[in-house]
Amino acid sequence: MKLVKQILASKTPYLNIVDADAKVFEALVVMKRENLSYAIVLERGSYVGIISEKDYAHKVALLGRSSDATKVRDIMVSDYPIINNEDSSNRCLIFMNTFSTRYLPVFNESEFKGVITMHDILREVGSEKDQERILSHLGQE
């Protein structure tokens, strides 16, 4: 089981950043460009939330709002549970399950470090299972 800081270290630097006052359309462009389902929302350089494709679908598209007229701050989620660098991937999974979320912002003290996603955790679990199978197979030879 890896720590959050180890998972973050294995990820590429995040470029999926939008300003809270940006239009939702701009956030969608960033998500598409980075091939991710979310964008990190900053205000004056500080983390304030996350906007996801689900936020767009539920709070813009399904309500007939315009992505060119709606601001990111109006649909972003700012109350995700927060984890820190020393939390385990297992703790992340528990938080994601308990709070029904796919994203967890990571902070070290008050400094934003990145986002752990459900995909990150699934990759980690898959990697651990692969390692167990390989070790088990090697032990049988």
C-alpha positions as CSV (number, residue, x, y, z in Angstrom):
1,M,0.0,0.0,0.0
2,K,1.5,3.3,-1.1
3,L,1.3,6.7,0.5
4,V,-0.3,9.6,-1.2
5,K,3.0,11.3,-1.7
6,Q,4.3,8.3,-3.6
7,I,1.3,8.2,-5.8
8,L,1.6,11.9,-6.6
9,A,5.3,11.5,-7.4
10,S,4.4,9.0,-10.0
11,K,1.9,11.3,-11.7
12,T,2.8,13.8,-14.4
13,P,2.7,17.5,-13.3
14,Y,-0.9,18.8,-13.3
15,L,-1.7,21.2,-16.1
16,N,-5.5,21.0,-15.7
17,I,-5.9,24.3,-14.0
18,V,-8.6,26.9,-14.5
19,D,-9.5,30.1,-12.7
20,A,-12.6,30.3,-10.6
21,D,-13.9,33.2,-12.8
22,A,-13.3,31.3,-16.1
23,K,-16.3,30.2,-18.1
24,V,-17.2,26.5,-17.9
25,F,-16.5,26.2,-21.6
26,E,-12.8,27.1,-20.9
27,A,-12.7,24.4,-18.2
28,L,-14.1,21.8,-20.6
29,V,-11.4,22.8,-23.1
30,V,-8.7,22.2,-20.5
31,M,-10.2,18.9,-19.5
32,K,-10.3,17.8,-23.1
33,R,-6.7,19.0,-23.8
34,E,-5.4,17.1,-20.8
35,N,-7.6,14.1,-21.4
36,L,-9.0,14.3,-17.8
37,S,-12.4,14.4,-16.3
38,Y,-11.7,17.2,-13.9
39,A,-9.9,20.5,-13.6
40,I,-8.3,22.1,-10.5
41,V,-9.9,25.5,-9.7
42,L,-7.6,28.2,-8.5
43,E,-8.4,31.8,-7.3
44,R,-5.4,34.2,-7.1
45,G,-3.1,31.1,-7.3
46,S,-4.7,29.2,-4.4
47,Y,-6.8,26.1,-4.6
48,V,-10.6,26.7,-4.2
49,G,-12.2,23.6,-5.7
50,I,-12.6,21.1,-8.5
51,I,-14.8,21.1,-11.5
52,S,-15.7,17.8,-13.2
53,E,-17.5,16.6,-16.3
54,K,-20.2,15.5,-13.9
55,D,-20.6,19.0,-12.5
56,Y,-21.0,20.3,-16.1
57,A,-23.5,17.6,-17.0
58,H,-25.6,18.0,-13.9
59,K,-25.4,21.8,-13.3
60,V,-25.1,23.2,-16.8
61,A,-26.2,20.8,-19.7
62,L,-29.1,19.2,-17.9
63,L,-30.4,22.5,-16.7
64,G,-30.2,24.2,-20.1
65,R,-27.5,26.6,-19.0
66,S,-24.8,27.9,-21.3
67,S,-21.2,26.8,-20.8
68,D,-20.2,30.1,-22.3
69,A,-22.1,32.2,-19.8
70,T,-21.7,30.1,-16.6
71,K,-18.6,30.7,-14.4
72,V,-16.6,27.8,-13.0
73,R,-17.1,29.1,-9.5
74,D,-20.9,28.6,-9.9
75,I,-20.7,24.9,-10.4
76,M,-17.4,23.7,-8.9
77,V,-17.2,21.6,-5.8
78,S,-15.2,23.1,-2.9
79,D,-16.0,20.8,-0.1
80,Y,-14.3,17.6,-1.0
81,P,-12.7,15.7,1.9
82,I,-9.0,16.6,2.1
83,I,-6.1,14.2,2.5
84,N,-2.4,14.7,3.2
85,N,0.8,13.3,1.8
86,E,1.2,10.7,4.6
87,D,-2.3,9.2,4.1
88,S,-2.4,5.7,2.5
89,S,-4.1,4.6,-0.7
90,N,-6.4,2.6,1.5
91,R,-7.5,5.7,3.5
92,C,-8.1,7.4,0.1
93,L,-10.4,4.5,-0.9
94,I,-12.3,4.7,2.3
95,F,-12.8,8.5,1.9
96,M,-13.9,8.1,-1.7
97,N,-16.4,5.4,-0.7
98,T,-17.7,7.3,2.4
99,F,-18.1,10.6,0.6
100,S,-19.1,9.2,-2.9
101,T,-16.4,11.1,-4.7
102,R,-13.8,10.4,-7.3
103,Y,-11.4,13.2,-6.3
104,L,-9.5,14.0,-3.2
105,P,-7.4,17.2,-2.9
106,V,-4.0,16.7,-1.3
107,F,-2.5,19.2,1.1
108,N,0.7,19.2,3.0
109,E,0.0,21.6,5.9
110,S,-1.8,24.4,4.0
111,E,0.0,23.9,0.7
112,F,-1.9,22.3,-2.2
113,K,0.0,19.3,-3.6
114,G,-2.4,17.9,-6.2
115,V,-5.4,15.6,-6.6
116,I,-5.7,11.8,-6.0
117,T,-8.4,10.3,-8.3
118,M,-10.3,7.1,-8.2
119,H,-8.2,6.1,-11.3
120,D,-5.0,6.6,-9.3
121,I,-6.2,4.3,-6.6
122,L,-7.4,1.7,-9.0
123,R,-4.0,1.7,-10.8
124,E,-2.4,1.3,-7.4
125,V,-4.6,-1.6,-6.4
126,G,-4.0,-3.2,-9.8
127,S,-0.3,-2.8,-9.5
128,E,-0.3,-4.4,-6.1
129,K,-2.3,-7.4,-7.4
130,D,0.1,-7.8,-10.3
131,Q,3.1,-7.8,-8.0
132,E,1.4,-10.4,-5.8
133,R,0.7,-12.6,-8.8
134,I,4.3,-12.3,-10.0
135,L,5.8,-13.1,-6.6
136,S,3.4,-16.0,-6.2
137,H,4.3,-17.3,-9.6
138,L,8.1,-17.0,-8.9
139,G,7.6,-18.9,-5.6
140,Q,6.1,-21.8,-7.6
141,E,9.1,-22.3,-9.9
